[in-house]
Amino acid sequence: MIKTCGSAMDLAWELYGTGRFPEYAWVLAENQTRGRGRMGRQWVSVSGNLFAAIRLPDAARSLGTLLPMAVALPLVDTLASLGVPGLIKWPNDIMVGQCKVGGILVEEKQKILVAGIGVNLCAAPENSGTEKFFHIRAGCLKQSGVDLTILRLWHLCLTQIMQTFPALISDPALAAQKVDVHLAWKDQTVVAENTGKVDGPARILGIDQQGRLCLRTAAGISLIDSGTIHPRMT
């Protein structure tokens, strides 16, 4: 585990550029100074939380849009083994209850895939200043009674990744089925934004084998492959 870096993702790409980052190689950072999330958003990196990056097999491209959620599956399985019921918020976040405790960022360069994994272990920083009205609170595993070191949590997550991810790659239908079981707010009404199709209230029906979110709206059923969803505020 490295003490401090700009971001685990940047360090992973640097190592790849020097020929020292084969498939399933990983880096773990104790501190990040320039952590990032989806769409270039800042990932506030508080010391004591988990910041990792892992090179995924080239064959993982077969999962397409489903890929970040497939990476989240072993992490949710890890939480379950710790007695914490985690869910996957489409398209790339991990929820416990109504709080976001982690996120997955997948980047591809020259047909190489690297996944960044952030998990709030001991602190719950607010990462997004863009969520105004539909704000999802941050949470951390400590609030659920998890008392582990960063290295121990990463060891558990990595073990699950190594044991389960190859099967998900070889069978995208299986991956979609498993994600669907753990999908946050399934059969509930949410608010969709920036989808380019069906912004506004919608009911989550599930995901398809490509990782697209299936929504029922007043206009009918739609599949979306980009955008953001929020719980409906009452």
N, C-alpha and C positions, 0 to 999 in steps of 0.2 A: 504494500500500500504506500503510495507516494504521499508526502506531507501536504504539498500545495501545488496547484497547477492552475492555468487559466480555465480549462475545462477538461474533464475526462475524455470527452469526444475529441477535442483538438489533439490531446496527447496520443490518443489511439491512432488518429490519422498521421501524426508525425512518425509514430513507430512503424506504421504500414509503409510510409514513404522510404524508410530505411531497410525494408525487407524483414522486419522483426515482429510482424503481427499476423500470424497464420489464423486459420479458422478456429474459432472458440478461444483465441487469446483474449485476455482482458486486462483492464487497468482499473484500479480502485483509488480514489482520491479522498484524503481526509478533509481537504478544503479546496474549494473552487473560487476563483475570483471573477470568472466570466461565464458562469453556467448559462445554458440556454435551453429553451423548450421549443414546442411547435410554433411554426410561423415566425421564428426569430425572437420570440418573447424571452424576457429575462427569467431565469430560474434562480431564485434567491437561495444561495447555498450557505446554510448555517452549519458550522462545525458540529459534528456529532451525527449528522444525517448521512445517508449512503449516496455516493456518487460514483457510478461505475460506467464503463463502456466495454462492450464485447463485440468481437467480429463474428458475424453470423455466416453460416455456410452459404456459398454462392447459390446453391439450390433453393435457398429460402425465398428467392425472387418469385418462385411459383405461387407464394401466398399473396402476392400483390397488396391490395389495400388492407387485407386482413393481417398483414405482418406485425404491426405494432401490438395488436390485440393478442396475437399468437405468442409474442414475447411476454406479454402480461400474464398469460395463463400459468406458467410455472411459478410466477411470483404470487399469484392468488392461491395456488396450491400450497406454497410455502406458508402463507398467512394462515390457511386452514389448519396446517399441521401445528401451528402455534395457538390455535383456538380463536383466531380472528377471522370473521366472515368478510372477505374482500369481494368486491365486484369490479367489473370492467366498464368504465364509462367510455362510450364510443367517442372518438376513435383511438384514444391512446392513454387514458388515465386510469388510475386505480383508486377506488373508493372504499371507505369503511363507514358504514352508515351514510350520512349525508355530507361527509367530509372527504376531500381529496387528500390522499396520503402519498401518492406517487405518480410518476409519469414515464412514458417511454418515448424516445425520439429516435427514429430510424433515418439514417442518411445513407445515400448511395453515391459513390464516386467511382468512375471507371469500372462499373459493374461489381464493385466491392460494397458490401453492406456492413455497417456498424450501428449497433443499437446502444443508445445512451439510456441508462436506468437511474432514476432518482427516486429514493424512498425516504420519507420523513420518519426517521427513527425516534428522535428525542425532542424535536422542535417542529413547530408548525408555522413556518413563515408564509406570508401572503405573497404569492408569486405574480399575480396578475392585477395590474391597475386598470385593465380595460373592462373588467366585469363590474359594471356599475349597479344596475337594478337587479339583474339575475346573478347574484354573487354566490359562489360555492365556497364555503369555508374550508380552510386548510385544517388538516388534522395530522396526528402523528401516532405511531404505534405504541409509544409510551402510554398514551391515553387509554389504550386497550390492554394495558398490563404487560406489554412485551418489554423485557429487560435483557437485552442482548448487546454485545459489542458489535461494531460495524463489521468486523471480520467474520464473526460468527453468523450474522444475518446473511452476509454475502455468500459464505460457504453453503448455507442452506439453500439460498436461491440458485446458486451455480449448480449444485447437485441436482436440483429439480430441472434446470435447463438442460443439463447434459443427459438426464434420464428420459425426458419427455419430448424435447424439441425435435429430434430426428423424425419421430412418428408424425408430428404435426406437419413437417415439411413434406413428407411422403404422401400425406392424405389431407389435402386442404379441406375436404368436406368434413372430416373429423374435427379439424381445427375450428371450422365455423360452428359446428354443432356444440363443441365445448365452450366456445366463447358465448354462444347464444344462451347457454345455461347460466352463465355468470354475468349476463348483461345487466347493467344498472338501469333501473326504471323501466324494465320491460313490462308491457301492458299498462303503463302509466302515461299520463299526459305530460308532455314537456313543452318547452318553447325552442323551436329551431331557428337558427340565425345563419346568415351568410351561406346558405345552401345553393342559391341561384335558382331554386325551384319552389320550395314550399315554406318559406319563412313564416313563423307564427306558431300557434298551438298545434300540436300533433301528438298522436299516440304511438308509442314505440311497439312495433309488432315483432321485431327481431332483426337479424342480419342474414344476408344471403352468403353464398359460398365465396364471393369476391370481397366480402367484408363491407358491402354497402348496407346502410341502415334502412330498414323498411319502416315507413311511417304511414299512418292513416290520418288524413286530414279531411276537412270539409269537402275538398275537391276529389277525394279518392285516395288510392294507395300510391305512394311514390317511393322510389329508391334513390338515396343520396349517397354520393361518395366524397363529399367535402362539406365543411360547415362546422357549426358548434351547436350543442344542445345544452339546455339548462333545465333544472327542475322548475315546474310552474309554481310561481309564488301565489299564495292565497291570502 
